[in-house]
């Protein structure tokens, strides 16, 4: 009998991703990801989605020593693709937060997280104490139709002074307005003395384009990785 699971095509996945990028209510978005969870890893593999690997590598460069005791919070962790990459590089303490219960069940099955919490991000604060983590990472959720830019201060809040915050977004046509809003929020927190920019990495081949207008000149869309360092109290007072 033919294995239907492995016969999925790029055309099949394009339809799913187009649905993921639509603007819908938070509750509808959660239902969508609950229904996608079992096929998510396979589908983004077909898309050649590189963000989890590239974001993890961005953190690695700033934790060159022993990483087993570094505490990382994976926000909008989904099925655990980011944790899988972090684990490869020796990060040993990884906690995850996501809005989808079914996604969290998939993540739990990978055995890479020491703690997982469900949270309607954007509608409520992260269920984490202030200054708890050496690094906070959010991959894929900062984009049109997903989390609002208003979640950014929360990422900074839960990071320890001197810790790092790694964020990604798409820079393709359909996400330009959101990207500009994101840049404004990042700059605002920098002007407030809460963090400083450490690195920006622009990526041309982020993942395969899922619409004809996005694939002009290249079969891939672009993306970007931001890395910030949370200021210490002394640094904030000097700003």
Protein Blocks (a to p, Z undefined) as FASTA:
>chain_A
ZZfklmpcfklmmmmmmmmmpccdfklmmmmmmmmmmmmmmmmmmnopaklmmmmmmmmm
mmmbcfklpccddehklnolmmmmmmmnopabdcdddfblklmmmmmmnopafbdcddde
hjaccfbdehkbfbdcdehjacghiacfklmmmmmmmpcehiacdddddfbfklmmmmmm
mmmmmmmmmmnopaccfbdcddfblbacfbfklmgoiabdcddddddddddfklmmmZZ
